[in-house]
């Protein structure tokens, strides 16, 4: 109860009072102070987002949900409300605009990811079928697929004769991820597939891949990926940045799995959670950027 009272007093009274005092002493509003004291990246963007969300002024508060196309005009409105002089603060406009683009861009990217996740694999959709066939050709270039429904799909880690049943949880997002890894990092994807066929501690490549899609998706939904994207992309993150993070997970999980050396695939859930915690800890660092490194 005391904690709740303190939080209320701080958020409703003390914080406003402290902001007023600092404005008088520095001649700068909180947004200006954040931009001046932090470098471009996650730390600045996330502090700007927090400041805007806690504002009592509606124009500022709703700035975290403004669309990309309206960012420039919203920055102008904020500068007018806060009486920020462009002559005295020439960098503030571009700094704030960059932050708002990252904030709106992250929300837009999550919407794209969510739409793909909600889109089920449809066997009657030629584009879906073509993408599935492309996955086979990328991973098994020298093996002819005898038919659309065949036990051969097990060779790349699907559970049954028809891969469409394995995409139910993550929809087309799972297939897009698998194809992106195979298409952009072909040799590495084939190496990981080869590792997954280890006779003692091998794992189902495609099923684990879809499982890691769920991991990447959940991290994005929770906001854990925000710092990574803000440090990686100075502007608006795109869908391929999400796919690249997925590729990072695929490669790193394979490395982690064989380094830990589980006794069998029956221990998958245990090691999957350990790997998940490891990645979450890395993402909690506001300076983190997780990029593929094949030269370990």
NORWORA-V969377 format. One record per run of one state. SS is the DSSP state (@ for helix, = for strand, . for the rest). FROM is the first residue (numbers start at 1). TO is the last residue. If there is no record, write none. Layout:
ss->SS from->FROM to->TO
ss->SS from->FROM to->TO
This chain:
ss->. from->1 to->1
ss->@ from->2 to->26
ss->. from->27 to->29
ss->@ from->30 to->37
ss->. from->38 to->41
ss->@ from->42 to->53
ss->. from->54 to->57
ss->@ from->58 to->65
ss->. from->66 to->67
ss->@ from->68 to->81
ss->. from->82 to->91
ss->@ from->92 to->118
ss->. from->119 to->125
ss->@ from->126 to->139
ss->. from->140 to->150
ss->@ from->151 to->156
ss->. from->157 to->162
ss->@ from->163 to->167
ss->. from->168 to->170
ss->@ from->171 to->184
ss->. from->185 to->185
ss->@ from->186 to->196
ss->. from->197 to->204
ss->@ from->205 to->222
ss->. from->223 to->225
ss->@ from->226 to->232
ss->. from->233 to->238
ss->@ from->239 to->260
ss->. from->261 to->264
ss->@ from->265 to->283
ss->. from->284 to->296
